[in-house]
């Protein structure tokens, strides 16, 4: 019981020391966070090209055998939206859009700009396009929607593919987020500084105080001799000489 209590005391003292060390280097930690956060903000603005997102929506209805729309027809149309999403990003659609708009890009490059989603339990398909030019993003989104609508009707024999929302001209950039990257950089800078400080503290096994003598050597000290001002200067010079 006594040994466990001693171990707990030692752990508590170590945690206090760690907290004390971090608190004594709080300025360095904050400065590191500010510097890396500033670097992230500048890097985001200088090296990352802003992207704008334009969104359009279309409504897909499967072919009906009669004039009455049944619940089975509704369910079939909902399940088929996954097939429609695949067809929107097919090579037939993308190559037609590239030729129509005269885009200088490949099928793979255009597909990377397009994302397709479907709201649960609906036949509404959302097409989103990212581009550095907001007007080009709008044009690509509309062209993809119109071309895909014809392709879906021909291949899937759908009843109708109607426009729900025309593509918008985005007023604000979609990515990157300067504030988010700056915050991530700041947190990362603080974490790096804390890690370096803790590693230096843990690796430092020198005896520095009378308490260290009692703790690690299990010896009691009779007294301490304070350093004179000249001794302190010599010690600082010796440290500088070692660093060089």
C-alpha positions in Angstrom: 0.0 0.0 0.0 2.8 2.4 0.9 4.7 1.6 -2.3 1.6 2.3 -4.4 1.0 5.5 -2.6 4.6 6.6 -3.3 4.2 5.8 -6.9 1.0 7.8 -7.1 2.7 10.7 -5.4 5.6 10.5 -7.9 3.2 10.5 -10.8 1.3 13.4 -9.4 4.6 15.3 -8.9 5.7 14.5 -12.5 2.4 15.8 -13.9 2.8 19.0 -11.9 6.3 19.4 -13.2 5.1 18.8 -16.8 2.4 21.4 -16.3 4.9 23.8 -14.8 7.3 23.3 -17.7 4.5 23.9 -20.2 3.3 27.0 -18.3 6.8 28.4 -18.2 7.1 28.0 -22.0 3.5 29.3 -22.7 4.8 32.2 -24.7 6.8 30.0 -27.0 3.8 27.7 -27.5 1.5 30.6 -28.4 4.1 32.1 -30.7 4.6 28.8 -32.5 0.9 28.6 -33.0 0.6 32.1 -34.3 3.6 31.7 -36.7 2.4 28.4 -38.2 -1.2 29.7 -38.4 0.1 32.8 -40.3 2.1 30.5 -42.6 -1.0 28.4 -43.3 -3.1 31.5 -44.1 -0.4 33.0 -46.4 0.2 29.6 -48.1 -3.6 29.2 -48.6 -3.9 32.6 -50.2 -0.8 32.4 -52.4 -0.5 28.7 -53.4 -4.0 27.4 -53.5 -6.4 28.4 -56.3 -9.9 29.3 -55.1 -12.7 27.0 -56.3 -16.3 28.0 -57.0 -19.2 25.6 -56.8 -22.3 25.8 -59.0 -25.3 23.6 -58.3 -28.2 22.5 -60.5 -31.0 20.0 -59.8 -33.1 17.8 -62.1 -36.1 15.6 -61.6 -36.2 12.1 -63.0 -39.4 10.1 -63.6 -39.4 6.6 -65.0 -41.5 5.6 -68.0 -45.1 4.9 -67.1 -47.2 2.1 -68.7 -50.4 4.0 -68.0 -51.6 7.5 -67.1 -51.8 6.6 -63.4 -48.7 7.1 -61.2 -48.6 4.3 -58.6 -46.4 3.9 -55.5 -44.5 1.1 -57.3 -43.6 3.6 -60.0 -42.4 6.1 -57.4 -40.3 3.5 -55.7 -38.8 2.3 -59.0 -37.8 5.8 -60.0 -36.2 6.4 -56.6 -34.1 3.2 -56.9 -33.0 4.1 -60.4 -31.6 7.5 -59.3 -28.3 5.6 -58.5 -28.1 4.5 -62.1 -28.8 8.0 -63.3 -26.0 9.3 -61.1 -23.6 6.9 -62.7 -24.8 7.9 -66.2 -24.3 11.6 -65.5 -20.6 11.0 -65.0 -20.3 8.6 -68.0 -17.8 9.2 -70.7 -20.6 9.8 -73.2 -21.8 12.8 -71.2 -18.5 14.3 -70.3 -17.0 14.1 -73.8 -20.1 15.7 -75.2 -19.8 18.6 -72.7 -16.1 19.0 -73.4 -16.9 19.3 -77.2 -19.8 21.6 -76.6 -18.0 24.1 -74.4 -14.5 23.6 -76.0 -12.9 22.6 -72.7 -9.2 21.9 -72.6 -9.5 18.9 -70.3 -9.9 15.1 -70.4 -12.8 13.0 -69.3 -11.1 12.2 -66.0 -10.4 15.8 -65.2 -14.0 16.8 -65.9 -15.3 13.9 -63.8 -13.2 15.2 -60.9 -15.0 18.5 -61.0 -18.4 16.9 -60.9 -20.2 15.5 -57.9 -23.7 13.9 -58.0 -25.9 13.4 -55.0 -29.5 12.4 -54.4 -31.8 13.5 -51.6 -33.1 10.5 -49.7 -36.6 9.3 -50.8 -36.7 11.7 -53.8 -36.1 11.5 -57.5 -34.3 14.9 -57.4 -30.6 14.6 -58.5 -28.2 17.4 -57.5 -25.2 18.1 -59.8 -22.4 20.2 -58.3 -19.4 21.5 -60.3 -16.2 23.0 -59.0 -14.1 25.4 -61.1 -11.8 28.3 -60.6 -14.0 30.4 -62.8 -17.6 30.8 -61.3 -19.1 31.4 -64.8 -17.4 28.3 -66.2 -18.7 26.3 -63.2 -22.2 27.5 -64.1 -21.8 26.6 -67.8 -20.4 23.2 -67.1 -23.2 22.4 -64.6 -25.9 23.4 -67.0 -24.3 21.5 -69.9 -23.8 18.3 -67.9 -27.4 18.5 -66.7 -28.9 19.0 -70.2 -26.6 16.4 -71.9 -27.2 13.8 -69.1 -31.0 14.4 -69.4 -31.0 13.4 -73.0 -28.7 10.5 -72.4 -30.8 9.2 -69.5 -34.1 9.4 -71.5 -32.5 7.5 -74.5 -30.8 4.8 -72.5 -33.2 4.3 -69.6 -36.4 5.0 -71.5 -37.4 7.5 -68.8 -40.6 9.5 -69.0 -39.1 12.9 -68.2 -36.0 14.6 -66.9 -37.0 18.1 -65.9 -35.0 21.0 -64.5 -35.7 21.8 -60.9 -33.0 24.5 -60.5 -30.8 26.2 -63.0 -27.1 26.3 -62.2 -26.2 29.4 -60.2 -23.3 31.8 -60.5 -21.5 31.4 -57.2 -20.7 34.7 -55.5 -18.3 33.3 -52.9 -15.6 30.8 -53.3 -16.3 27.3 -52.1 -12.8 26.4 -51.1 -10.2 26.7 -49.6 -11.3 28.1 -46.2 -8.6 30.5 -45.1 -9.9 30.7 -41.6 -10.1 26.9 -41.3 -6.6 26.3 -42.6 -5.3 29.1 -40.3 -6.9 27.5 -37.3 -5.5 24.1 -38.2 -2.1 25.6 -38.7 -2.3 27.3 -35.3 -3.3 24.2 -33.5 -0.6 22.2 -35.2 2.0 24.8 -34.3 1.0 24.6 -30.7 1.1 20.8 -30.7 4.5 20.7 -32.3 5.9 23.2 -29.7 4.4 21.2 -26.8 5.8 18.0 -28.2 9.3 19.5 -28.5 9.2 20.9 -25.0 8.0 17.7 -23.5 10.7 15.6 -25.3 13.4 18.0 -24.1 12.0 17.8 -20.6 11.8 14.0 -20.6 15.2 13.5 -22.1 16.9 15.9 -19.6 18.1 13.6 -16.8 20.5 16.1 -15.2 20.3 16.9 -11.5 19.2 20.5 -11.2 17.7 21.0 -7.7 18.0 19.7 -4.2 14.6 18.0 -4.7 16.1 16.1 -7.6 18.8 14.8 -5.4 16.4 13.5 -2.8 14.0 12.0 -5.4 16.5 10.2 -7.7 19.5 9.5 -5.5 17.5 8.9 -2.3 20.0 11.2 -0.5 19.3 14.1 1.8 21.0 17.5 1.2 22.6 19.4 4.1 22.5 22.7 2.3 22.9 24.5 -1.0 25.5 26.9 -2.2 24.2 29.8 -4.4 26.2 30.7 -7.5 28.0 34.0 -7.5 27.3 36.4 -10.4 30.7 35.6 -11.9 30.0 31.9 -11.8 26.6 32.5 -13.6 28.3 34.4 -16.4 30.9 31.6 -16.8 28.2 29.0 -16.9 26.3 31.0 -19.6 29.5 31.4 -21.7 30.2 27.6 -21.4 26.7 26.9 -22.7 27.1 29.3 -25.6 30.5 27.7 -26.4 28.9 24.2 -26.4 26.2 25.4 -28.8 28.8 26.7 -31.2 
